[in-house]
Amino acid sequence: MSAGKLILGILGGVAAGAILGVLFAPEEGKKTRKKIADKGNDFAGEIKGKFEDLYKNIKNHQEDLLQDTKNLATNKK
């Protein structure tokens, strides 16, 4: 299982648990809907941050591999 899928699975489980917790809380509907919207926005922000970190990590590895490949090609000559 890739790290990305693991992170998405964990975040999905946390979001589902938070939504269910809010839905079963004894509050009026307007407050409950606001809490769900807030949690959804928080979750979306977390996912965006995780994907940005993942993208930067992949980009750095790509640059490192490209440089290593160039170094190997230069050393072969």
mmCIF file of the N, C-alpha and C atoms, coordinates in Angstrom:
data_MODEL
# 
_entry.id   MODEL 
# 
loop_
_atom_site.group_PDB 
_atom_site.id 
_atom_site.type_symbol 
_atom_site.label_atom_id 
_atom_site.label_alt_id 
_atom_site.label_comp_id 
_atom_site.label_asym_id 
_atom_site.label_entity_id 
_atom_site.label_seq_id 
_atom_site.pdbx_PDB_ins_code 
_atom_site.Cartn_x 
_atom_site.Cartn_y 
_atom_site.Cartn_z 
_atom_site.occupancy 
_atom_site.B_iso_or_equiv 
_atom_site.pdbx_formal_charge 
_atom_site.auth_seq_id 
_atom_site.auth_comp_id 
_atom_site.auth_asym_id 
_atom_site.auth_atom_id 
_atom_site.pdbx_PDB_model_num 
ATOM 1   N N  . MET A 1 1  ? 0.849   -1.169 0.000   1.00 0.00 ? 1  MET A N  1 
ATOM 2   C CA . MET A 1 1  ? 0.000   0.000  0.000   1.00 0.00 ? 1  MET A CA 1 
ATOM 3   C C  . MET A 1 1  ? 0.896   1.234  0.000   1.00 0.00 ? 1  MET A C  1 
ATOM 4   N N  . SER A 1 2  ? 0.593   2.201  -0.864  1.00 0.00 ? 2  SER A N  1 
ATOM 5   C CA . SER A 1 2  ? 1.413   3.405  -0.932  1.00 0.00 ? 2  SER A CA 1 
ATOM 6   C C  . SER A 1 2  ? 1.097   4.337  0.232   1.00 0.00 ? 2  SER A C  1 
ATOM 7   N N  . ALA A 1 3  ? 2.033   5.214  0.499   1.00 0.00 ? 3  ALA A N  1 
ATOM 8   C CA . ALA A 1 3  ? 1.865   6.163  1.608   1.00 0.00 ? 3  ALA A CA 1 
ATOM 9   C C  . ALA A 1 3  ? 0.678   7.081  1.350   1.00 0.00 ? 3  ALA A C  1 
ATOM 10  N N  . GLY A 1 4  ? 0.479   7.466  0.102   1.00 0.00 ? 4  GLY A N  1 
ATOM 11  C CA . GLY A 1 4  ? -0.643  8.344  -0.239  1.00 0.00 ? 4  GLY A CA 1 
ATOM 12  C C  . GLY A 1 4  ? -1.980  7.705  0.062   1.00 0.00 ? 4  GLY A C  1 
ATOM 13  N N  . LYS A 1 5  ? -2.107  6.422  -0.285  1.00 0.00 ? 5  LYS A N  1 
ATOM 14  C CA . LYS A 1 5  ? -3.362  5.720  -0.016  1.00 0.00 ? 5  LYS A CA 1 
ATOM 15  C C  . LYS A 1 5  ? -3.583  5.549  1.480   1.00 0.00 ? 5  LYS A C  1 
ATOM 16  N N  . LEU A 1 6  ? -2.513  5.303  2.199   1.00 0.00 ? 6  LEU A N  1 
ATOM 17  C CA . LEU A 1 6  ? -2.618  5.150  3.648   1.00 0.00 ? 6  LEU A CA 1 
ATOM 18  C C  . LEU A 1 6  ? -3.077  6.457  4.291   1.00 0.00 ? 6  LEU A C  1 
ATOM 19  N N  . ILE A 1 7  ? -2.483  7.560  3.871   1.00 0.00 ? 7  ILE A N  1 
ATOM 20  C CA . ILE A 1 7  ? -2.860  8.867  4.412   1.00 0.00 ? 7  ILE A CA 1 
ATOM 21  C C  . ILE A 1 7  ? -4.317  9.166  4.099   1.00 0.00 ? 7  ILE A C  1 
ATOM 22  N N  . LEU A 1 8  ? -4.732  8.921  2.857   1.00 0.00 ? 8  LEU A N  1 
ATOM 23  C CA . LEU A 1 8  ? -6.128  9.164  2.486   1.00 0.00 ? 8  LEU A CA 1 
ATOM 24  C C  . LEU A 1 8  ? -7.073  8.293  3.293   1.00 0.00 ? 8  LEU A C  1 
ATOM 25  N N  . GLY A 1 9  ? -6.706  7.046  3.518   1.00 0.00 ? 9  GLY A N  1 
ATOM 26  C CA . GLY A 1 9  ? -7.547  6.151  4.311   1.00 0.00 ? 9  GLY A CA 1 
ATOM 27  C C  . GLY A 1 9  ? -7.696  6.632  5.739   1.00 0.00 ? 9  GLY A C  1 
ATOM 28  N N  . ILE A 1 10 ? -6.593  7.047  6.323   1.00 0.00 ? 10 ILE A N  1 
ATOM 29  C CA . ILE A 1 10 ? -6.633  7.545  7.702   1.00 0.00 ? 10 ILE A CA 1 
ATOM 30  C C  . ILE A 1 10 ? -7.462  8.823  7.785   1.00 0.00 ? 10 ILE A C  1 
ATOM 31  N N  . LEU A 1 11 ? -7.210  9.760  6.877   1.00 0.00 ? 11 LEU A N  1 
ATOM 32  C CA . LEU A 1 11 ? -7.959  11.015 6.895   1.00 0.00 ? 11 LEU A CA 1 
ATOM 33  C C  . LEU A 1 11 ? -9.443  10.785 6.625   1.00 0.00 ? 11 LEU A C  1 
ATOM 34  N N  . GLY A 1 12 ? -9.746  9.854  5.733   1.00 0.00 ? 12 GLY A N  1 
ATOM 35  C CA . GLY A 1 12 ? -11.150 9.526  5.467   1.00 0.00 ? 12 GLY A CA 1 
ATOM 36  C C  . GLY A 1 12 ? -11.833 8.960  6.694   1.00 0.00 ? 12 GLY A C  1 
ATOM 37  N N  . GLY A 1 13 ? -11.144 8.094  7.417   1.00 0.00 ? 13 GLY A N  1 
ATOM 38  C CA . GLY A 1 13 ? -11.705 7.524  8.642   1.00 0.00 ? 13 GLY A CA 1 
ATOM 39  C C  . GLY A 1 13 ? -11.928 8.575  9.710   1.00 0.00 ? 13 GLY A C  1 
ATOM 40  N N  . VAL A 1 14 ? -10.971 9.483  9.838   1.00 0.00 ? 14 VAL A N  1 
ATOM 41  C CA . VAL A 1 14 ? -11.108 10.569 10.815  1.00 0.00 ? 14 VAL A CA 1 
ATOM 42  C C  . VAL A 1 14 ? -12.290 11.457 10.449  1.00 0.00 ? 14 VAL A C  1 
ATOM 43  N N  . ALA A 1 15 ? -12.413 11.782 9.167   1.00 0.00 ? 15 ALA A N  1 
ATOM 44  C CA . ALA A 1 15 ? -13.520 12.642 8.730   1.00 0.00 ? 15 ALA A CA 1 
ATOM 45  C C  . ALA A 1 15 ? -14.863 11.959 8.957   1.00 0.00 ? 15 ALA A C  1 
ATOM 46  N N  . ALA A 1 16 ? -14.953 10.685 8.610   1.00 0.00 ? 16 ALA A N  1 
ATOM 47  C CA . ALA A 1 16 ? -16.208 9.954  8.804   1.00 0.00 ? 16 ALA A CA 1 
ATOM 48  C C  . ALA A 1 16 ? -16.569 9.897  10.285  1.00 0.00 ? 16 ALA A C  1 
ATOM 49  N N  . GLY A 1 17 ? -15.592 9.653  11.134  1.00 0.00 ? 17 GLY A N  1 
ATOM 50  C CA . GLY A 1 17 ? -15.844 9.618  12.574  1.00 0.00 ? 17 GLY A CA 1 
ATOM 51  C C  . GLY A 1 17 ? -16.297 10.964 13.105  1.00 0.00 ? 17 GLY A C  1 
ATOM 52  N N  . ALA A 1 18 ? -15.670 12.029 12.626  1.00 0.00 ? 18 ALA A N  1 
ATOM 53  C CA . ALA A 1 18 ? -16.046 13.373 13.075  1.00 0.00 ? 18 ALA A CA 1 
ATOM 54  C C  . ALA A 1 18 ? -17.465 13.715 12.640  1.00 0.00 ? 18 ALA A C  1 
ATOM 55  N N  . ILE A 1 19 ? -17.801 13.381 11.406  1.00 0.00 ? 19 ILE A N  1 
ATOM 56  C CA . ILE A 1 19 ? -19.149 13.663 10.905  1.00 0.00 ? 19 ILE A CA 1 
ATOM 57  C C  . ILE A 1 19 ? -20.187 12.867 11.678  1.00 0.00 ? 19 ILE A C  1 
ATOM 58  N N  . LEU A 1 20 ? -19.927 11.598 11.903  1.00 0.00 ? 20 LEU A N  1 
ATOM 59  C CA . LEU A 1 20 ? -20.879 10.784 12.666  1.00 0.00 ? 20 LEU A CA 1 
ATOM 60  C C  . LEU A 1 20 ? -21.022 11.295 14.093  1.00 0.00 ? 20 LEU A C  1 
ATOM 61  N N  . GLY A 1 21 ? -19.926 11.716 14.685  1.00 0.00 ? 21 GLY A N  1 
ATOM 62  C CA . GLY A 1 21 ? -19.987 12.260 16.036  1.00 0.00 ? 21 GLY A CA 1 
ATOM 63  C C  . GLY A 1 21 ? -20.835 13.513 16.106  1.00 0.00 ? 21 GLY A C  1 
ATOM 64  N N  . VAL A 1 22 ? -20.689 14.366 15.106  1.00 0.00 ? 22 VAL A N  1 
ATOM 65  C CA . VAL A 1 22 ? -21.477 15.598 15.072  1.00 0.00 ? 22 VAL A CA 1 
ATOM 66  C C  . VAL A 1 22 ? -22.946 15.289 14.811  1.00 0.00 ? 22 VAL A C  1 
ATOM 67  N N  . LEU A 1 23 ? -23.207 14.343 13.916  1.00 0.00 ? 23 LEU A N  1 
ATOM 68  C CA . LEU A 1 23 ? -24.597 14.009 13.587  1.00 0.00 ? 23 LEU A CA 1 
ATOM 69  C C  . LEU A 1 23 ? -25.356 13.442 14.776  1.00 0.00 ? 23 LEU A C  1 
ATOM 70  N N  . PHE A 1 24 ? -24.673 12.698 15.617  1.00 0.00 ? 24 PHE A N  1 
ATOM 71  C CA . PHE A 1 24 ? -25.349 12.078 16.750  1.00 0.00 ? 24 PHE A CA 1 
ATOM 72  C C  . PHE A 1 24 ? -25.300 12.938 18.014  1.00 0.00 ? 24 PHE A C  1 
ATOM 73  N N  . ALA A 1 25 ? -24.702 14.104 17.928  1.00 0.00 ? 25 ALA A N  1 
ATOM 74  C CA . ALA A 1 25 ? -24.655 15.006 19.081  1.00 0.00 ? 25 ALA A CA 1 
ATOM 75  C C  . ALA A 1 25 ? -26.021 15.668 19.256  1.00 0.00 ? 25 ALA A C  1 
ATOM 76  N N  . PRO A 1 26 ? -26.447 15.856 20.486  1.00 0.00 ? 26 PRO A N  1 
ATOM 77  C CA . PRO A 1 26 ? -27.773 16.439 20.730  1.00 0.00 ? 26 PRO A CA 1 
ATOM 78  C C  . PRO A 1 26 ? -27.766 17.965 20.618  1.00 0.00 ? 26 PRO A C  1 
ATOM 79  N N  . GLU A 1 27 ? -27.718 18.484 19.396  1.00 0.00 ? 27 GLU A N  1 
ATOM 80  C CA . GLU A 1 27 ? -27.783 19.924 19.160  1.00 0.00 ? 27 GLU A CA 1 
ATOM 81  C C  . GLU A 1 27 ? -28.802 20.198 18.075  1.00 0.00 ? 27 GLU A C  1 
ATOM 82  N N  . GLU A 1 28 ? -29.190 21.462 17.950  1.00 0.00 ? 28 GLU A N  1 
ATOM 83  C CA . GLU A 1 28 ? -30.160 21.811 16.916  1.00 0.00 ? 28 GLU A CA 1 
ATOM 84  C C  . GLU A 1 28 ? -29.513 21.708 15.537  1.00 0.00 ? 28 GLU A C  1 
ATOM 85  N N  . GLY A 1 29 ? -30.351 21.574 14.528  1.00 0.00 ? 29 GLY A N  1 
ATOM 86  C CA . GLY A 1 29 ? -29.885 21.323 13.164  1.00 0.00 ? 29 GLY A CA 1 
ATOM 87  C C  . GLY A 1 29 ? -28.952 22.375 12.604  1.00 0.00 ? 29 GLY A C  1 
ATOM 88  N N  . LYS A 1 30 ? -29.237 23.649 12.875  1.00 0.00 ? 30 LYS A N  1 
ATOM 89  C CA . LYS A 1 30 ? -28.409 24.722 12.330  1.00 0.00 ? 30 LYS A CA 1 
ATOM 90  C C  . LYS A 1 30 ? -26.972 24.615 12.843  1.00 0.00 ? 30 LYS A C  1 
ATOM 91  N N  . LYS A 1 31 ? -26.819 24.359 14.130  1.00 0.00 ? 31 LYS A N  1 
ATOM 92  C CA . LYS A 1 31 ? -25.483 24.215 14.707  1.00 0.00 ? 31 LYS A CA 1 
ATOM 93  C C  . LYS A 1 31 ? -24.791 22.971 14.156  1.00 0.00 ? 31 LYS A C  1 
ATOM 94  N N  . THR A 1 32 ? -25.562 21.899 14.017  1.00 0.00 ? 32 THR A N  1 
ATOM 95  C CA . THR A 1 32 ? -24.994 20.650 13.503  1.00 0.00 ? 32 THR A CA 1 
ATOM 96  C C  . THR A 1 32 ? -24.501 20.833 12.073  1.00 0.00 ? 32 THR A C  1 
ATOM 97  N N  . ARG A 1 33 ? -25.303 21.487 11.234  1.00 0.00 ? 33 ARG A N  1 
ATOM 98  C CA . ARG A 1 33 ? -24.896 21.719 9.845   1.00 0.00 ? 33 ARG A CA 1 
ATOM 99  C C  . ARG A 1 33 ? -23.645 22.596 9.782   1.00 0.00 ? 33 ARG A C  1 
ATOM 100 N N  . LYS A 1 34 ? -23.580 23.600 10.653  1.00 0.00 ? 34 LYS A N  1 
ATOM 101 C CA . LYS A 1 34 ? -22.399 24.462 10.679  1.00 0.00 ? 34 LYS A CA 1 
ATOM 102 C C  . LYS A 1 34 ? -21.169 23.666 11.101  1.00 0.00 ? 34 LYS A C  1 
ATOM 103 N N  . LYS A 1 35 ? -21.327 22.811 12.096  1.00 0.00 ? 35 LYS A N  1 
ATOM 104 C CA . LYS A 1 35 ? -20.194 21.990 12.534  1.00 0.00 ? 35 LYS A CA 1 
ATOM 105 C C  . LYS A 1 35 ? -19.725 21.067 11.415  1.00 0.00 ? 35 LYS A C  1 
ATOM 106 N N  . ILE A 1 36 ? -20.681 20.464 10.700  1.00 0.00 ? 36 ILE A N  1 
ATOM 107 C CA . ILE A 1 36 ? -20.322 19.576 9.587   1.00 0.00 ? 36 ILE A CA 1 
ATOM 108 C C  . ILE A 1 36 ? -19.567 20.363 8.522   1.00 0.00 ? 36 ILE A C  1 
ATOM 109 N N  . ALA A 1 37 ? -20.061 21.552 8.192   1.00 0.00 ? 37 ALA A N  1 
ATOM 110 C CA . ALA A 1 37 ? -19.392 22.379 7.184   1.00 0.00 ? 37 ALA A CA 1 
ATOM 111 C C  . ALA A 1 37 ? -17.987 22.762 7.648   1.00 0.00 ? 37 ALA A C  1 
ATOM 112 N N  . ASP A 1 38 ? -17.863 23.136 8.909   1.00 0.00 ? 38 ASP A N  1 
ATOM 113 C CA . ASP A 1 38 ? -16.545 23.504 9.441   1.00 0.00 ? 38 ASP A CA 1 
ATOM 114 C C  . ASP A 1 38 ? -15.583 22.319 9.410   1.00 0.00 ? 38 ASP A C  1 
ATOM 115 N N  . LYS A 1 39 ? -16.073 21.155 9.822   1.00 0.00 ? 39 LYS A N  1 
ATOM 116 C CA . LYS A 1 39 ? -15.223 19.955 9.800   1.00 0.00 ? 39 LYS A CA 1 
ATOM 117 C C  . LYS A 1 39 ? -14.822 19.617 8.367   1.00 0.00 ? 39 LYS A C  1 
ATOM 118 N N  . GLY A 1 40 ? -15.771 19.758 7.436   1.00 0.00 ? 40 GLY A N  1 
ATOM 119 C CA . GLY A 1 40 ? -15.465 19.494 6.031   1.00 0.00 ? 40 GLY A CA 1 
ATOM 120 C C  . GLY A 1 40 ? -14.385 20.425 5.506   1.00 0.00 ? 40 GLY A C  1 
ATOM 121 N N  . ASN A 1 41 ? -14.489 21.700 5.875   1.00 0.00 ? 41 ASN A N  1 
ATOM 122 C CA . ASN A 1 41 ? -13.470 22.664 5.453   1.00 0.00 ? 41 ASN A CA 1 
ATOM 123 C C  . ASN A 1 41 ? -12.119 22.350 6.082   1.00 0.00 ? 41 ASN A C  1 
ATOM 124 N N  . ASP A 1 42 ? -12.134 21.977 7.359   1.00 0.00 ? 42 ASP A N  1 
ATOM 125 C CA . ASP A 1 42 ? -10.884 21.591 8.022   1.00 0.00 ? 42 ASP A CA 1 
ATOM 126 C C  . ASP A 1 42 ? -10.262 20.381 7.333   1.00 0.00 ? 42 ASP A C  1 
ATOM 127 N N  . PHE A 1 43 ? -11.099 19.392 7.030   1.00 0.00 ? 43 PHE A N  1 
ATOM 128 C CA . PHE A 1 43 ? -10.637 18.169 6.380   1.00 0.00 ? 43 PHE A CA 1 
ATOM 129 C C  . PHE A 1 43 ? -10.049 18.487 5.007   1.00 0.00 ? 43 PHE A C  1 
ATOM 130 N N  . ALA A 1 44 ? -10.747 19.342 4.250   1.00 0.00 ? 44 ALA A N  1 
ATOM 131 C CA . ALA A 1 44 ? -10.257 19.710 2.919   1.00 0.00 ? 44 ALA A CA 1 
ATOM 132 C C  . ALA A 1 44 ? -8.909  20.423 3.024   1.00 0.00 ? 44 ALA A C  1 
ATOM 133 N N  . GLY A 1 45 ? -8.773  21.276 4.021   1.00 0.00 ? 45 GLY A N  1 
ATOM 134 C CA . GLY A 1 45 ? -7.499  21.967 4.224   1.00 0.00 ? 45 GLY A CA 1 
ATOM 135 C C  . GLY A 1 45 ? -6.377  21.009 4.575   1.00 0.00 ? 45 GLY A C  1 
ATOM 136 N N  . GLU A 1 46 ? -6.690  20.024 5.426   1.00 0.00 ? 46 GLU A N  1 
ATOM 137 C CA . GLU A 1 46 ? -5.682  19.026 5.795   1.00 0.00 ? 46 GLU A CA 1 
ATOM 138 C C  . GLU A 1 46 ? -5.247  18.215 4.583   1.00 0.00 ? 46 GLU A C  1 
ATOM 139 N N  . ILE A 1 47 ? -6.222  17.790 3.788   1.00 0.00 ? 47 ILE A N  1 
ATOM 140 C CA . ILE A 1 47 ? -5.898  16.999 2.593   1.00 0.00 ? 47 ILE A CA 1 
ATOM 141 C C  . ILE A 1 47 ? -5.057  17.830 1.630   1.00 0.00 ? 47 ILE A C  1 
ATOM 142 N N  . LYS A 1 48 ? -5.439  19.089 1.443   1.00 0.00 ? 48 LYS A N  1 
ATOM 143 C CA . LYS A 1 48 ? -4.675  19.957 0.544   1.00 0.00 ? 48 LYS A CA 1 
ATOM 144 C C  . LYS A 1 48 ? -3.232  20.068 1.031   1.00 0.00 ? 48 LYS A C  1 
ATOM 145 N N  . GLY A 1 49 ? -3.055  20.265 2.325   1.00 0.00 ? 49 GLY A N  1 
ATOM 146 C CA . GLY A 1 49 ? -1.708  20.359 2.887   1.00 0.00 ? 49 GLY A CA 1 
ATOM 147 C C  . GLY A 1 49 ? -0.916  19.081 2.694   1.00 0.00 ? 49 GLY A C  1 
ATOM 148 N N  . LYS A 1 50 ? -1.577  17.934 2.909   1.00 0.00 ? 50 LYS A N  1 
ATOM 149 C CA . LYS A 1 50 ? -0.894  16.643 2.741   1.00 0.00 ? 50 LYS A CA 1 
ATOM 150 C C  . LYS A 1 50 ? -0.469  16.443 1.290   1.00 0.00 ? 50 LYS A C  1 
ATOM 151 N N  . PHE A 1 51 ? -1.360  16.795 0.344   1.00 0.00 ? 51 PHE A N  1 
ATOM 152 C CA . PHE A 1 51 ? -1.015  16.625 -1.061  1.00 0.00 ? 51 PHE A CA 1 
ATOM 153 C C  . PHE A 1 51 ? 0.092   17.590 -1.486  1.00 0.00 ? 51 PHE A C  1 
ATOM 154 N N  . GLU A 1 52 ? 0.080   18.806 -0.934  1.00 0.00 ? 52 GLU A N  1 
ATOM 155 C CA . GLU A 1 52 ? 1.159   19.739 -1.248  1.00 0.00 ? 52 GLU A CA 1 
ATOM 156 C C  . GLU A 1 52 ? 2.493   19.205 -0.736  1.00 0.00 ? 52 GLU A C  1 
ATOM 157 N N  . ASP A 1 53 ? 2.486   18.660 0.478   1.00 0.00 ? 53 ASP A N  1 
ATOM 158 C CA . ASP A 1 53 ? 3.710   18.059 1.027   1.00 0.00 ? 53 ASP A CA 1 
ATOM 159 C C  . ASP A 1 53 ? 4.165   16.872 0.186   1.00 0.00 ? 53 ASP A C  1 
ATOM 160 N N  . LEU A 1 54 ? 3.208   16.025 -0.201  1.00 0.00 ? 54 LEU A N  1 
ATOM 161 C CA . LEU A 1 54 ? 3.526   14.862 -1.023  1.00 0.00 ? 54 LEU A CA 1 
ATOM 162 C C  . LEU A 1 54 ? 4.096   15.298 -2.370  1.00 0.00 ? 54 LEU A C  1 
ATOM 163 N N  . TYR A 1 55 ? 3.485   16.326 -2.976  1.00 0.00 ? 55 TYR A N  1 
ATOM 164 C CA . TYR A 1 55 ? 3.964   16.837 -4.260  1.00 0.00 ? 55 TYR A CA 1 
ATOM 165 C C  . TYR A 1 55 ? 5.401   17.352 -4.140  1.00 0.00 ? 55 TYR A C  1 
ATOM 166 N N  . LYS A 1 56 ? 5.668   18.136 -3.083  1.00 0.00 ? 56 LYS A N  1 
ATOM 167 C CA . LYS A 1 56 ? 7.018   18.665 -2.880  1.00 0.00 ? 56 LYS A CA 1 
ATOM 168 C C  . LYS A 1 56 ? 8.024   17.537 -2.685  1.00 0.00 ? 56 LYS A C  1 
ATOM 169 N N  . ASN A 1 57 ? 7.619   16.519 -1.937  1.00 0.00 ? 57 ASN A N  1 
ATOM 170 C CA . ASN A 1 57 ? 8.488   15.375 -1.680  1.00 0.00 ? 57 ASN A CA 1 
ATOM 171 C C  . ASN A 1 57 ? 8.812   14.647 -2.982  1.00 0.00 ? 57 ASN A C  1 
ATOM 172 N N  . ILE A 1 58 ? 7.801   14.395 -3.782  1.00 0.00 ? 58 ILE A N  1 
ATOM 173 C CA . ILE A 1 58 ? 8.001   13.716 -5.071  1.00 0.00 ? 58 ILE A CA 1 
ATOM 174 C C  . ILE A 1 58 ? 8.867   14.572 -5.986  1.00 0.00 ? 58 ILE A C  1 
ATOM 175 N N  . LYS A 1 59 ? 8.602   15.873 -6.016  1.00 0.00 ? 59 LYS A N  1 
ATOM 176 C CA . LYS A 1 59 ? 9.374   16.786 -6.858  1.00 0.00 ? 59 LYS A CA 1 
ATOM 177 C C  . LYS A 1 59 ? 10.851  16.775 -6.450  1.00 0.00 ? 59 LYS A C  1 
ATOM 178 N N  . ASN A 1 60 ? 11.110  16.783 -5.141  1.00 0.00 ? 60 ASN A N  1 
ATOM 179 C CA . ASN A 1 60 ? 12.498  16.738 -4.663  1.00 0.00 ? 60 ASN A CA 1 
ATOM 180 C C  . ASN A 1 60 ? 13.178  15.435 -5.061  1.00 0.00 ? 60 ASN A C  1 
ATOM 181 N N  . HIS A 1 61 ? 12.466  14.322 -4.929  1.00 0.00 ? 61 HIS A N  1 
ATOM 182 C CA . HIS A 1 61 ? 13.038  13.032 -5.324  1.00 0.00 ? 61 HIS A CA 1 
ATOM 183 C C  . HIS A 1 61 ? 13.298  12.994 -6.822  1.00 0.00 ? 61 HIS A C  1 
ATOM 184 N N  . GLN A 1 62 ? 12.399  13.571 -7.598  1.00 0.00 ? 62 GLN A N  1 
ATOM 185 C CA . GLN A 1 62 ? 12.579  13.609 -9.044  1.00 0.00 ? 62 GLN A CA 1 
ATOM 186 C C  . GLN A 1 62 ? 13.837  14.404 -9.390  1.00 0.00 ? 62 GLN A C  1 
ATOM 187 N N  . GLU A 1 63 ? 13.997  15.555 -8.757  1.00 0.00 ? 63 GLU A N  1 
ATOM 188 C CA . GLU A 1 63 ? 15.176  16.383 -9.023  1.00 0.00 ? 63 GLU A CA 1 
ATOM 189 C C  . GLU A 1 63 ? 16.459  15.660 -8.614  1.00 0.00 ? 63 GLU A C  1 
ATOM 190 N N  . ASP A 1 64 ? 16.416  14.972 -7.477  1.00 0.00 ? 64 ASP A N  1 
ATOM 191 C CA . ASP A 1 64 ? 17.586  14.207 -7.030  1.00 0.00 ? 64 ASP A CA 1 
ATOM 192 C C  . ASP A 1 64 ? 17.929  13.099 -8.022  1.00 0.00 ? 64 ASP A C  1 
ATOM 193 N N  . LEU A 1 65 ? 16.911  12.375 -8.488  1.00 0.00 ? 65 LEU A N  1 
ATOM 194 C CA . LEU A 1 65 ? 17.144  11.299 -9.456  1.00 0.00 ? 65 LEU A CA 1 
ATOM 195 C C  . LEU A 1 65 ? 17.692  11.842 -10.766 1.00 0.00 ? 65 LEU A C  1 
ATOM 196 N N  . LEU A 1 66 ? 17.164  12.974 -11.201 1.00 0.00 ? 66 LEU A N  1 
ATOM 197 C CA . LEU A 1 66 ? 17.645  13.583 -12.433 1.00 0.00 ? 66 LEU A CA 1 
ATOM 198 C C  . LEU A 1 66 ? 19.115  13.984 -12.296 1.00 0.00 ? 66 LEU A C  1 
ATOM 199 N N  . GLN A 1 67 ? 19.459  14.571 -11.172 1.00 0.00 ? 67 GLN A N  1 
ATOM 200 C CA . GLN A 1 67 ? 20.851  14.965 -10.941 1.00 0.00 ? 67 GLN A CA 1 
ATOM 201 C C  . GLN A 1 67 ? 21.758  13.739 -10.856 1.00 0.00 ? 67 GLN A C  1 
ATOM 202 N N  . ASP A 1 68 ? 21.310  12.698 -10.172 1.00 0.00 ? 68 ASP A N  1 
ATOM 203 C CA . ASP A 1 68 ? 22.097  11.464 -10.087 1.00 0.00 ? 68 ASP A CA 1 
ATOM 204 C C  . ASP A 1 68 ? 22.318  10.863 -11.466 1.00 0.00 ? 68 ASP A C  1 
ATOM 205 N N  . THR A 1 69 ? 21.279  10.893 -12.292 1.00 0.00 ? 69 THR A N  1 
ATOM 206 C CA . THR A 1 69 ? 21.384  10.358 -13.652 1.00 0.00 ? 69 THR A CA 1 
ATOM 207 C C  . THR A 1 69 ? 22.388  11.169 -14.467 1.00 0.00 ? 69 THR A C  1 
ATOM 208 N N  . LYS A 1 70 ? 22.328  12.490 -14.338 1.00 0.00 ? 70 LYS A N  1 
ATOM 209 C CA . LYS A 1 70 ? 23.285  13.345 -15.051 1.00 0.00 ? 70 LYS A CA 1 
ATOM 210 C C  . LYS A 1 70 ? 24.712  13.073 -14.579 1.00 0.00 ? 70 LYS A C  1 
ATOM 211 N N  . ASN A 1 71 ? 24.876  12.904 -13.279 1.00 0.00 ? 71 ASN A N  1 
ATOM 212 C CA . ASN A 1 71 ? 26.209  12.614 -12.734 1.00 0.00 ? 71 ASN A CA 1 
ATOM 213 C C  . ASN A 1 71 ? 26.734  11.281 -13.252 1.00 0.00 ? 71 ASN A C  1 
ATOM 214 N N  . LEU A 1 72 ? 25.877  10.274 -13.295 1.00 0.00 ? 72 LEU A N  1 
ATOM 215 C CA . LEU A 1 72 ? 26.291  8.968  -13.814 1.00 0.00 ? 72 LEU A CA 1 
ATOM 216 C C  . LEU A 1 72 ? 26.673  9.063  -15.284 1.00 0.00 ? 72 LEU A C  1 
ATOM 217 N N  . ALA A 1 73 ? 25.888  9.804  -16.053 1.00 0.00 ? 73 ALA A N  1 
ATOM 218 C CA . ALA A 1 73 ? 26.178  9.952  -17.478 1.00 0.00 ? 73 ALA A CA 1 
ATOM 219 C C  . ALA A 1 73 ? 27.502  10.687 -17.680 1.00 0.00 ? 73 ALA A C  1 
ATOM 220 N N  . THR A 1 74 ? 27.762  11.686 -16.873 1.00 0.00 ? 74 THR A N  1 
ATOM 221 C CA . THR A 1 74 ? 29.011  12.444 -16.975 1.00 0.00 ? 74 THR A CA 1 
ATOM 222 C C  . THR A 1 74 ? 30.204  11.573 -16.601 1.00 0.00 ? 74 THR A C  1 
ATOM 223 N N  . ASN A 1 75 ? 30.054  10.755 -15.583 1.00 0.00 ? 75 ASN A N  1 
ATOM 224 C CA . ASN A 1 75 ? 31.144  9.881  -15.133 1.00 0.00 ? 75 ASN A CA 1 
ATOM 225 C C  . ASN A 1 75 ? 31.427  8.764  -16.125 1.00 0.00 ? 75 ASN A C  1 
ATOM 226 N N  . LYS A 1 76 ? 30.445  8.362  -16.909 1.00 0.00 ? 76 LYS A N  1 
ATOM 227 C CA . LYS A 1 76 ? 30.625  7.292  -17.898 1.00 0.00 ? 76 LYS A CA 1 
ATOM 228 C C  . LYS A 1 76 ? 31.457  7.761  -19.081 1.00 0.00 ? 76 LYS A C  1 
ATOM 229 N N  . LYS A 1 77 ? 31.447  9.062  -19.350 1.00 0.00 ? 77 LYS A N  1 
ATOM 230 C CA . LYS A 1 77 ? 32.140  9.587  -20.537 1.00 0.00 ? 77 LYS A CA 1 
ATOM 231 C C  . LYS A 1 77 ? 33.610  9.564  -20.380 1.00 0.00 ? 77 LYS A C  1 
# 
